[in-house]
């Protein structure tokens, strides 16, 4: 509900497996997410943030970023805005 109120056109849960690594990439949408399980490291503009349950992150449309997931993987709820 919060994501839709903020303008998200798509809302979904993303599950990532243990130790997954996603090299730098972009998306054709903006992202607003809430981590609900596990641990991940998000790298944007040369800075890496460690995120766990309760942490939020945002990405602008086409913002380059990389992702690395912990030994239990991770789940986050994400709202996407085209």
C-alpha positions in Angstrom: 0.0 0.0 0.0 2.8 2.4 0.9 4.6 1.7 -2.4 1.5 2.2 -4.5 0.7 5.5 -2.6 4.3 6.6 -3.5 3.6 6.0 -7.2 4.9 2.5 -7.7 3.5 0.8 -10.8 4.6 -2.6 -9.8 5.1 -4.1 -6.3 6.6 -7.5 -5.7 8.8 -9.7 -3.4 12.3 -10.5 -4.6 14.0 -13.6 -3.2 17.7 -14.1 -3.7 19.7 -17.3 -3.1 22.6 -17.6 -0.7 25.8 -15.9 -1.8 24.4 -14.6 -5.1 26.5 -11.9 -6.8 24.9 -9.5 -9.3 27.6 -7.4 -11.1 27.0 -3.8 -11.8 23.8 -3.1 -13.9 20.9 -0.7 -14.2 17.1 -0.9 -14.4 14.7 1.0 -16.6 12.7 1.9 -13.5 13.2 3.5 -10.1 13.2 1.3 -7.0 12.1 1.7 -3.4 12.6 -1.5 -1.3 12.4 -2.9 2.2 14.6 -5.8 3.3 12.6 -8.4 5.2 15.0 -11.4 5.4 18.7 -12.1 5.2 21.6 -9.8 4.3 22.8 -8.0 1.3 25.5 -5.5 0.3 24.4 -2.8 -2.2 27.1 -0.8 -4.1 26.2 2.5 -5.7 28.6 5.3 -6.7 31.6 3.4 -5.3 30.0 3.1 -1.8 28.8 -0.2 -0.3 26.0 -0.5 2.2 25.2 -3.5 4.3 21.5 -4.1 4.6 19.4 -6.4 6.7 15.8 -6.8 7.9 14.1 -3.4 8.4 16.6 -1.5 6.2 15.3 0.4 3.2 17.0 1.4 -0.1 16.2 3.4 -3.1 17.6 3.5 -6.6 16.8 6.1 -9.3 15.9 5.1 -12.9 19.0 3.7 -14.6 21.3 4.1 -11.5 24.3 1.8 -11.8 24.6 -0.6 -8.9 25.8 -4.1 -7.8 24.4 -6.5 -5.3 25.9 -9.3 -3.2 23.8 -11.5 -0.9 24.7 -13.2 2.4 25.0 -16.9 3.3 21.2 -17.1 3.8 20.2 -15.2 0.7 17.8 -12.3 1.2 14.2 -11.2 0.5 13.0 -7.7 -0.1 9.7 -6.1 -1.0 10.1 -3.7 -3.8 8.0 -1.0 -5.5 9.0 -0.1 -9.0 8.2 3.2 -10.8 8.6 3.3 -14.6 
